């Protein structure tokens, strides 16, 4: 099925050319990328607004757009509660974590861990980040390429090459400035793609009111789930608590996001970028969820999965574009451009952050060890560009092999979540305590990762139960599949295919599964965070008691008298300064009193 005409191709090609042109422009503008500071940190001269758009675009990939619209179609609008967690978490990221990184102004966020704990901790965290981002990039390319194959008629090989080559080109040539500006451009296209779905559905329905009424009647405005049971998939508590840990692991301590924030001129500007990101992110979240309701309205009497037209509901949005947008010249091209842009922004962000981490955490230390001198700033730009190009090629290669990777695809998506909680706990122990030490925190990190990997990859897990769908209005003639190759997408997103509203009789009841395998996926990150935090701090105290570990890294002098206050969150830093100041005053007063007595 192919409703992609000449106007649609023209729109898509123009948008790809604009993205590439932005990279070329920033290659030859400004300081022409003579230093790593300009290439990887945008010369630390960006304003808050473009960075705020980039923060949103970095992790709102095509996988997210397709998955969130499916979420409201299958499970209802309760997922929008997660936006409350964004409101709560933004000040924590802006005023507790960001000031610490901003004072250091390092290209790699993991350099902080070396200064706070030691080189081993830096390498452990850096390797975990690199692994999850490399695997995630392949999925970000592969999933939308499969989904869009049904819309454009372009096979997935062409789609993967198109997205991969364009984003690798402008990321490598243009550096961080090009990535940030194209993120703004692509963010607007993402909104355009989502709103094209809503507007077309509203035209078909005769207005937004009918869409909303059908969603209410079908139970999809389900905002009354307040259960404290952690095994319930989505409640207000799971979405707020789980959303907070997930948000902080991405926007508080993740290299991809912190690197963007450090490109802003000053700390207040970086904090403003985080605050501006909040309404932009929430707007896209609500819009994408509502697009799922709009799609449900259109297919309310003939669910495409039940009718056999598609294999997975992750294909709903592309199918909707096929069915409804062909009559509007260029509109389908605009929708596809929005999906392409979501992939472009995420892959380019990953390429840039991986290039920075590789340079700072691997190449520079190796160069210093081999040649006994430090690399100059002007000599690091070329290696950075080479690494960006290499990571782009690796991303394309992983996307091509994704179809034969089977369970690794689901595993890589899980890695993206299970690594976040333990790493957030490591940074929290660093900025929030003075007693945590490297050996203790390493034990905590290892414990948290083992736990989260076991729960994330273990099973079996009970399949989620969807809201009611119907196929009563389907015509028997309309049962052809849009694209057989799209059957793998469901495995990538959920690992299971859910096409009915109840659990099949041959599947055990939910209570028959191991309890930890039944907990909401949003609590996985929370449990891993808490476990790493408790074990890391407890092990640090025990090792310190037996004199098997110390905290020498936090002191500026060999006598361990002067603490490096910049290593800690502002409230703790102020408290330490006040304590040391009072101690000094007490000593001075004691000396004065003693002198007077002796006199």
C-alpha positions as CSV (number, residue, x, y, z in Angstrom):
1,X,0.0,0.0,0.0
2,X,1.6,3.3,-1.1
3,X,-0.1,6.7,-0.9
4,X,3.2,8.6,-1.1
5,X,3.2,10.8,-4.2
6,X,5.5,13.4,-5.7
7,X,4.5,16.2,-3.4
8,X,5.3,14.0,-0.4
9,X,8.7,13.0,-1.7
10,X,9.4,16.7,-2.4
11,X,8.5,17.7,1.2
12,X,10.7,14.9,2.7
13,X,13.7,15.7,0.4
14,X,13.6,19.4,1.1
15,X,13.5,18.8,4.9
16,X,16.5,16.4,4.7
17,X,18.4,19.0,2.6
18,X,17.8,21.7,5.1
19,X,19.1,19.5,7.9
20,X,22.3,18.8,6.0
21,X,22.7,22.5,5.0
22,X,22.6,23.5,8.7
23,X,25.6,21.2,9.3
24,X,27.5,22.8,6.4
25,X,26.7,26.3,7.6
26,X,28.1,25.8,11.1
27,X,31.2,24.1,9.7
28,X,32.3,27.3,8.1
29,X,30.8,29.8,10.6
30,X,32.1,31.1,13.9
31,X,35.6,29.8,14.8
32,X,35.3,27.1,12.2
33,X,35.6,24.4,14.8
34,X,39.3,24.9,15.6
35,X,38.8,23.8,19.2
36,X,37.0,21.0,20.9
37,X,35.1,23.6,23.0
38,X,33.5,24.9,19.9
39,X,32.9,21.5,18.2
40,X,31.5,19.6,21.2
41,X,30.3,22.3,23.5
42,X,29.0,24.9,20.8
43,X,31.7,27.3,22.2
44,X,29.5,27.5,25.3
45,X,27.6,30.4,23.6
46,X,24.1,29.0,23.1
47,X,21.0,30.7,24.4
48,X,18.4,28.9,26.5
49,X,15.5,28.5,24.0
50,X,17.2,26.3,21.3
51,X,18.8,24.2,24.0
52,X,15.4,23.6,25.6
53,X,14.0,22.3,22.2
54,X,17.1,20.1,21.9
55,X,16.6,18.6,25.4
56,X,13.1,17.6,24.4
57,X,14.2,16.2,21.0
58,X,17.1,14.2,22.2
59,X,15.1,11.4,23.8
60,X,11.7,11.9,22.0
61,X,12.6,9.5,19.2
62,X,10.3,8.0,16.6
63,X,10.0,5.0,18.9
64,X,8.5,7.3,21.5
65,X,6.1,9.0,19.1
66,X,4.8,5.7,17.8
67,X,4.7,4.1,21.3
68,X,3.0,7.0,23.2
69,X,0.1,7.3,20.6
70,X,-0.3,3.5,21.0
71,X,-0.3,3.9,24.8
72,X,-3.5,6.1,24.8
73,X,-5.1,3.9,22.1
74,X,-4.6,0.7,24.2
75,X,-4.4,1.9,27.8
76,X,-6.0,5.3,28.0
77,X,-4.9,8.8,29.0
78,X,-3.6,8.1,32.5
79,X,-0.1,8.1,31.2
80,X,-0.3,12.0,31.1
81,X,0.1,12.0,34.9
82,X,3.8,11.4,34.3
83,X,4.0,15.1,33.4
84,X,3.6,15.9,37.1
85,X,6.9,14.1,37.7
86,X,8.5,16.4,35.2
87,X,7.3,19.4,37.2
88,X,8.6,18.0,40.5
89,X,12.0,16.8,39.0
90,X,12.9,19.9,37.0
91,X,14.0,22.0,40.0
92,X,16.0,19.1,41.4
93,X,17.9,18.7,38.2
94,X,18.3,22.5,37.8
95,X,19.4,23.4,41.3
96,X,21.0,20.3,42.8
97,X,22.8,18.5,39.9
98,X,23.3,21.1,37.2
99,X,25.3,23.6,39.3
100,X,27.9,20.9,40.2
101,X,28.5,20.1,36.5
102,X,28.4,23.7,35.5
103,X,31.2,24.7,37.9
104,X,33.4,21.9,36.4
105,X,32.6,22.8,32.8
106,X,33.9,19.5,31.6
107,X,33.0,17.9,28.3
108,X,32.3,14.5,29.8
109,X,30.0,14.4,32.8
110,X,31.8,11.3,34.0
111,X,34.9,13.3,34.7
112,X,33.0,14.4,37.8
113,X,32.9,10.8,39.0
114,X,36.7,10.6,38.7
115,X,37.2,13.8,40.8
116,X,34.7,12.6,43.4
117,X,35.4,8.9,43.6
118,X,38.3,7.9,41.3
119,X,39.2,6.7,37.8
120,X,37.7,3.3,38.2
121,X,34.2,4.7,38.9
122,X,34.5,7.0,35.9
123,X,35.3,4.2,33.5
124,X,32.5,1.9,34.9
125,X,29.9,4.6,34.4
126,X,31.2,5.7,31.0
127,X,31.2,2.2,29.6
128,X,27.7,1.6,30.8
129,X,26.5,4.8,29.1
130,X,28.3,4.0,25.9
131,X,26.9,0.5,25.7
132,X,23.3,1.6,26.2
133,X,23.5,4.5,23.7
134,X,25.1,2.4,20.9
135,X,22.4,-0.2,21.1
136,X,19.7,2.3,21.5
137,X,20.8,4.2,18.3
138,X,20.3,1.1,16.2
139,X,16.8,0.7,17.4
140,X,16.0,4.4,16.9
141,X,16.8,3.8,13.2
142,X,15.4,0.4,12.7
143,X,11.9,0.7,14.3
144,X,10.7,3.8,12.4
145,X,12.3,2.4,9.1
146,X,10.0,-0.6,9.5
147,X,7.0,1.4,10.4
148,X,7.4,3.9,7.6
149,X,7.9,1.2,5.0
150,X,4.1,0.8,5.0
151,X,3.6,4.5,4.3
152,X,6.2,5.5,1.8
153,X,6.8,2.3,-0.2
154,X,10.5,2.9,0.5
155,X,12.1,-0.3,1.8
156,X,13.7,-0.2,5.2
157,X,17.3,-0.3,3.8
158,X,16.7,3.0,2.0
159,X,15.1,4.5,5.0
160,X,17.9,3.5,7.4
161,X,20.6,4.7,5.0
162,X,18.8,8.0,4.5
163,X,18.3,8.8,8.2
164,X,21.7,7.4,9.2
165,X,23.8,9.2,6.5
166,X,22.1,12.6,6.9
167,X,22.4,12.7,10.7
168,X,25.9,11.4,10.6
169,X,26.8,14.1,8.0
170,X,25.5,17.1,9.8
171,X,26.6,15.9,13.3
172,X,30.2,15.2,12.0
173,X,30.5,18.3,9.9
174,X,28.6,20.9,12.0
175,X,29.3,19.8,15.5
176,X,27.2,20.6,18.5
177,X,25.8,23.9,17.1
178,X,24.5,22.1,14.1
179,X,22.9,19.4,16.3
180,X,21.2,22.0,18.5
181,X,19.8,24.1,15.6
182,X,18.6,21.1,13.6
183,X,17.0,19.8,16.8
184,X,14.9,23.0,17.0
185,X,13.9,22.6,13.3
186,X,13.2,18.9,13.7
187,X,11.2,19.5,17.0
188,X,8.8,21.8,15.0
189,X,8.4,19.0,12.4
190,X,7.7,16.5,15.1
191,X,4.8,18.7,16.4
192,X,3.7,19.2,12.8
193,X,3.5,15.4,12.3
194,X,1.5,14.9,15.5
195,X,-0.9,17.7,14.8
196,X,-1.4,16.6,11.2
197,X,-2.8,13.3,12.7
198,X,-5.1,15.2,15.2
199,X,-6.3,17.7,12.6
200,X,-7.1,15.1,9.9
201,X,-9.0,13.0,12.5
202,X,-10.9,16.1,13.7
203,X,-11.9,16.8,10.1
204,X,-13.2,13.2,9.7
205,X,-15.0,13.4,13.1
206,X,-16.5,16.9,12.5
207,X,-14.6,18.3,15.5
208,X,-12.5,17.5,18.6
209,X,-15.6,17.1,20.8
210,X,-16.7,13.8,19.2
211,X,-13.2,12.4,19.5
212,X,-13.2,13.2,23.2
213,X,-16.7,11.8,23.8
214,X,-15.8,8.5,22.1
215,X,-12.7,8.3,24.3
216,X,-14.8,8.9,27.4
217,X,-17.4,6.3,26.4
218,X,-14.7,3.7,25.8
219,X,-13.1,4.3,29.2
220,X,-9.9,5.9,27.8
221,X,-10.1,8.9,30.1
222,X,-9.1,6.8,33.0
223,X,-7.6,9.2,35.5
224,X,-8.9,7.7,38.7
225,X,-6.3,5.0,39.4
226,X,-4.7,5.7,42.8
227,X,-3.8,2.2,43.8
228,X,-0.7,1.7,46.0
229,X,-0.2,-1.7,44.5
230,X,3.2,-1.6,42.8
231,X,2.1,-4.4,40.4
232,X,-0.5,-2.2,38.8
233,X,1.0,-1.0,35.5
234,X,0.0,2.6,35.7
235,X,-1.3,4.5,38.7
236,X,-0.7,8.1,39.9
237,X,2.0,6.8,42.2
238,X,3.9,4.7,39.7
239,X,3.8,7.5,37.1
240,X,4.9,10.2,39.5
241,X,7.6,8.3,41.4
242,X,8.8,6.2,38.5
243,X,8.7,9.3,36.2
244,X,10.8,11.3,38.6
245,X,13.6,8.8,38.7
246,X,13.5,8.3,34.9
247,X,13.4,12.1,34.3
248,X,16.4,12.7,36.7
249,X,18.4,9.8,35.2
250,X,18.0,11.5,31.7
251,X,17.9,15.2,32.4
252,X,19.9,15.3,35.6
253,X,23.0,13.2,35.1
254,X,22.9,11.8,31.5
255,X,25.8,12.9,29.2
256,X,23.6,13.6,26.3
257,X,21.5,16.2,28.2
258,X,24.2,17.7,30.4
259,X,26.4,18.3,27.4
260,X,23.6,20.4,25.9
261,X,23.1,22.3,29.1
262,X,26.8,23.1,29.4
263,X,26.7,24.7,26.0
264,X,24.6,27.6,27.4
265,X,26.4,30.8,28.2
266,X,25.9,30.8,32.0
267,X,24.3,28.7,34.8
268,X,21.1,30.8,34.9
269,X,20.7,30.3,31.2
270,X,21.2,26.6,31.5
271,X,18.6,26.4,34.3
272,X,16.2,28.5,32.2
273,X,16.7,25.9,29.4
274,X,15.6,23.2,31.7
275,X,12.5,25.2,32.7
276,X,11.6,26.0,29.0
277,X,12.0,22.3,28.2
278,X,9.2,21.5,30.7
279,X,6.3,23.0,28.8
280,X,7.7,21.9,25.4
281,X,8.0,18.3,26.6
282,X,4.6,18.3,28.3
283,X,3.0,19.8,25.2
284,X,4.4,17.1,23.0
285,X,3.4,14.4,25.6
286,X,-0.2,15.6,25.7
287,X,-0.4,16.0,21.9
288,X,1.0,12.6,21.2
289,X,-1.4,11.0,23.7
290,X,-4.4,12.8,22.2
291,X,-3.3,11.7,18.7
292,X,-3.8,8.1,20.0
293,X,-7.4,9.0,21.0
294,X,-7.8,10.6,17.5
295,X,-6.6,7.4,15.9
296,X,-8.9,5.3,18.2
297,X,-11.9,7.4,17.0
298,X,-11.1,6.6,13.4
299,X,-10.7,2.8,14.1
300,X,-13.2,2.5,16.9
301,X,-15.4,0.1,15.0
302,X,-12.7,-1.8,13.2
303,X,-9.4,-2.3,15.1
304,X,-6.6,-2.8,12.5
305,X,-5.0,-5.6,14.6
306,X,-8.2,-7.6,15.1
307,X,-9.1,-7.1,11.4
308,X,-5.6,-8.4,10.4
309,X,-4.5,-5.2,8.6
310,X,-1.4,-4.8,10.8
311,X,0.5,-7.0,13.2
312,X,1.2,-4.5,15.9
313,X,-0.5,-1.4,17.2
314,X,2.9,0.4,17.1
315,X,2.0,0.7,13.4
316,X,-1.3,2.5,14.0
317,X,0.0,6.0,13.3
318,X,1.7,5.1,10.0
319,X,-1.5,3.2,9.0
320,X,-3.6,6.2,9.8
321,X,-1.5,8.3,7.6
322,X,-1.9,5.8,4.8
323,X,-5.7,5.7,5.2
324,X,-6.4,9.4,5.6
325,X,-3.7,11.8,4.4
326,X,-3.3,10.7,0.8
327,X,-6.0,13.1,-0.3
328,X,-4.0,16.1,1.0
329,X,-1.0,16.8,-1.2
330,X,2.3,16.8,0.8
331,X,0.6,16.1,4.1
332,X,1.7,12.5,4.2
333,X,5.2,13.8,3.4
334,X,5.0,16.2,6.4
335,X,3.9,13.4,8.7
336,X,6.8,11.1,7.5
337,X,9.2,14.1,7.9
338,X,8.1,14.4,11.5
339,X,8.9,10.7,12.2
340,X,12.2,11.0,10.3
341,X,13.0,14.1,12.3
342,X,12.4,12.3,15.6
343,X,14.9,9.7,14.6
344,X,17.4,12.3,13.3
345,X,17.4,14.3,16.5
346,X,17.9,11.3,18.7
347,X,20.7,9.7,16.6
348,X,22.6,13.0,16.2
349,X,22.4,13.7,19.9
350,X,23.7,10.2,20.7
351,X,26.5,10.5,18.1
352,X,27.6,13.8,19.6
353,X,27.5,12.6,23.2
354,X,29.4,9.4,22.4
355,X,32.0,11.3,20.6
356,X,32.5,13.6,23.6
357,X,32.7,10.6,26.0
358,X,35.1,8.7,23.8
359,X,37.5,11.7,23.5
360,X,37.4,12.7,27.2
361,X,37.2,9.3,28.9
362,X,39.3,7.1,26.5
363,X,41.4,8.9,23.9
364,X,42.8,11.7,26.1
365,X,43.8,9.4,29.0
366,X,45.4,6.9,26.6
367,X,47.3,9.7,24.8
368,X,48.6,11.1,28.1
369,X,49.7,7.6,29.2
370,X,51.5,6.8,25.9
371,X,53.0,10.2,25.1
372,X,53.4,11.5,28.6
373,X,51.8,14.8,27.7
374,X,48.2,16.2,27.5
375,X,46.5,16.7,24.1
376,X,46.0,20.3,23.2
377,X,42.5,21.6,22.6
378,X,43.2,22.4,19.0
379,X,44.5,18.9,18.3
380,X,41.3,17.1,19.6
381,X,38.8,18.4,17.0
382,X,39.8,16.0,14.3
383,X,39.6,12.9,16.6
384,X,36.2,14.1,17.7
385,X,35.0,14.3,14.1
386,X,36.4,10.9,13.3
387,X,34.7,9.4,16.3
388,X,31.4,11.1,15.4
389,X,31.6,9.6,11.9
390,X,32.5,6.2,13.2
391,X,29.6,6.1,15.7
392,X,27.3,7.1,12.9
393,X,28.5,4.2,10.8
394,X,28.1,1.8,13.8
395,X,24.6,3.1,14.3
396,X,23.7,2.3,10.6
397,X,25.4,-1.1,10.9
398,X,23.4,-2.0,14.1
399,X,20.2,-0.9,12.4
400,X,20.9,-3.3,9.5
401,X,21.6,-6.2,11.8
402,X,18.6,-5.4,14.1
403,X,16.3,-7.8,12.3
404,X,18.4,-10.8,13.1
405,X,19.2,-9.7,16.7
406,X,15.9,-11.0,18.1
407,X,15.9,-10.7,21.9
408,X,18.8,-8.3,21.9
409,X,16.5,-5.6,20.6
410,X,14.2,-5.9,23.6
411,X,17.3,-6.3,25.8
412,X,18.8,-3.0,24.5
413,X,15.6,-1.1,25.2
414,X,15.6,-2.6,28.7
415,X,19.2,-1.6,29.2
416,X,18.3,2.0,28.5
417,X,16.0,1.9,31.6
418,X,17.9,-0.4,34.0
419,X,21.2,1.5,33.7
420,X,19.6,4.8,34.5
421,X,18.5,4.1,38.1
422,X,21.9,2.8,39.3
423,X,23.8,5.6,37.6
424,X,21.5,8.2,39.1
425,X,22.2,6.7,42.6
426,X,25.9,6.9,42.0
427,X,25.7,10.7,41.1
428,X,23.3,11.2,44.1
429,X,25.8,9.6,46.5
430,X,28.5,11.8,45.0
431,X,26.8,15.2,45.2
432,X,24.7,14.5,48.3
433,X,27.1,12.8,50.8
434,X,30.7,13.2,52.0
435,X,31.0,9.7,53.4
436,X,30.4,7.7,50.2
437,X,33.7,6.3,48.8
438,X,34.7,4.6,45.5
439,X,34.8,1.0,46.7
440,X,31.5,1.2,48.5
441,X,29.8,3.0,45.6
442,X,31.2,0.4,43.1
443,X,29.7,-2.4,45.2
444,X,26.4,-0.5,45.2
445,X,26.5,0.1,41.4
446,X,27.3,-3.6,40.7
447,X,24.5,-4.7,43.1
448,X,22.0,-2.3,41.4
449,X,22.9,-3.3,37.9
450,X,22.7,-7.0,38.7
451,X,19.3,-6.6,40.3
452,X,17.9,-4.4,37.5
453,X,19.2,-6.7,34.8
454,X,17.8,-9.8,36.4
455,X,14.3,-8.2,36.9
456,X,14.4,-6.4,33.5
457,X,15.5,-9.5,31.5
458,X,14.0,-12.2,33.8
459,X,10.6,-13.7,33.3
460,X,8.1,-14.8,32.4
461,X,6.1,-11.6,32.9
462,X,2.3,-11.3,32.8
463,X,1.1,-9.6,29.6
464,X,-0.7,-6.2,30.1
465,X,-4.4,-6.1,29.7
466,X,-5.7,-3.5,27.2
467,X,-8.9,-1.5,27.1
468,X,-11.7,-2.8,24.8
469,X,-11.4,-2.6,21.0
470,X,-13.9,-3.7,18.4
471,X,-13.9,-5.3,14.9
472,X,-17.6,-5.3,14.4
473,X,-17.5,-2.6,11.7
474,X,-14.8,-4.3,9.6
475,X,-15.5,-5.3,6.0
476,X,-14.3,-8.8,5.1
477,X,-12.6,-7.4,2.0
478,X,-10.4,-5.2,4.2
479,X,-8.2,-7.8,5.8
480,X,-4.9,-7.5,3.9
481,X,-1.7,-6.7,5.9
482,X,-0.1,-3.4,5.3
483,X,3.4,-4.8,5.6
484,X,4.4,-8.3,6.8
485,X,7.9,-7.1,7.7
486,X,6.4,-4.9,10.5
487,X,5.7,-7.9,12.7
488,X,9.0,-7.5,14.4
489,X,8.2,-4.1,15.8
490,X,6.0,-5.4,18.5
491,X,8.8,-7.6,19.8
492,X,11.0,-4.6,19.9
493,X,8.7,-2.4,21.9
494,X,7.0,-4.9,24.3
495,X,8.3,-8.4,23.6
496,X,4.7,-9.6,23.4
497,X,1.8,-9.2,21.0
498,X,-1.5,-8.1,22.7
499,X,-4.5,-8.3,20.5
500,X,-7.2,-9.2,22.9
501,X,-8.7,-7.4,25.9
502,X,-8.4,-10.3,28.3
503,X,-5.6,-12.7,29.3
504,X,-5.8,-16.0,27.3
505,X,-6.8,-19.1,29.2
506,X,-3.5,-20.8,28.5
507,X,-1.5,-18.0,30.2
508,X,-1.2,-18.2,34.0
509,X,-3.1,-15.7,36.1
510,X,-1.1,-12.6,37.1
511,X,-0.7,-13.8,40.7
512,X,1.0,-17.0,39.5
513,X,4.1,-14.9,38.4
514,X,7.0,-14.1,40.6
515,X,6.2,-10.8,42.4
516,X,9.2,-8.8,41.2
517,X,8.3,-9.8,37.6
518,X,4.8,-8.4,38.1
519,X,5.9,-4.9,39.3
520,X,5.2,-2.0,37.0
521,X,8.0,-1.3,34.6
522,X,8.2,2.2,35.9
523,X,9.2,0.9,39.4
524,X,12.2,-1.0,38.0
525,X,14.3,2.1,37.8
526,X,13.1,3.2,41.2
527,X,14.0,-0.1,43.0
528,X,17.4,-0.2,41.3
529,X,18.0,3.4,42.4
530,X,17.1,2.8,46.0
531,X,19.1,-0.5,46.2
532,X,22.2,1.1,44.7
533,X,21.8,4.1,47.0
534,X,21.4,2.0,50.2
535,X,24.1,-0.6,49.4
536,X,26.5,2.0,48.1
537,X,26.3,4.2,51.2
538,X,26.2,1.3,53.6
539,X,29.2,-0.4,52.0
540,X,31.1,2.9,52.1
541,X,30.5,3.2,55.8
542,X,31.5,-0.4,56.6
543,X,34.7,-0.2,54.5
544,X,35.6,3.1,56.1
545,X,35.1,1.6,59.5
546,X,37.5,-1.2,58.7
547,X,39.9,1.2,57.0
548,X,39.5,-0.5,53.7
549,X,38.5,2.7,51.8
550,X,38.9,6.4,52.2
551,X,37.6,9.7,50.8
552,X,40.8,11.4,49.9
553,X,39.4,12.5,46.5
554,X,37.2,15.1,48.2
555,X,40.1,17.1,49.7
556,X,42.2,19.7,47.9
557,X,45.3,19.1,50.2
558,X,47.2,16.1,51.3
559,X,46.4,16.8,55.0
560,X,42.7,16.4,54.2
561,X,41.7,19.7,55.7
562,X,40.3,21.6,52.8
563,X,37.3,20.0,51.2
564,X,36.5,20.6,47.5
565,X,33.1,22.2,48.0
566,X,32.4,22.3,44.2
567,X,31.9,18.5,44.3
568,X,28.7,18.7,46.2
569,X,25.2,20.0,45.6
570,X,24.7,23.7,46.6
571,X,22.8,23.1,49.9
572,X,25.5,20.6,51.1
573,X,28.3,22.8,49.8
574,X,27.0,25.8,51.8
575,X,26.6,23.6,54.9
576,X,30.2,22.4,54.6
577,X,31.5,25.9,54.1
578,X,29.6,27.2,57.1
579,X,30.9,24.3,59.2
580,X,34.5,24.9,58.2
581,X,34.2,28.6,58.7
582,X,32.8,28.1,62.2
583,X,35.6,25.7,63.0
584,X,38.1,28.3,61.9
585,X,36.5,31.0,63.9
586,X,36.4,28.7,67.0
587,X,40.1,28.1,66.6
588,X,40.8,31.8,66.2
589,X,38.7,32.6,69.3
590,X,40.4,29.8,71.2
591,X,43.9,31.2,70.3
592,X,42.8,34.8,71.2
593,X,41.5,33.6,74.5
594,X,44.6,31.6,75.3
595,X,46.9,34.5,74.4
596,X,44.9,36.9,76.7
597,X,45.1,34.4,79.6
598,X,48.8,33.9,79.1
599,X,49.3,37.6,78.7
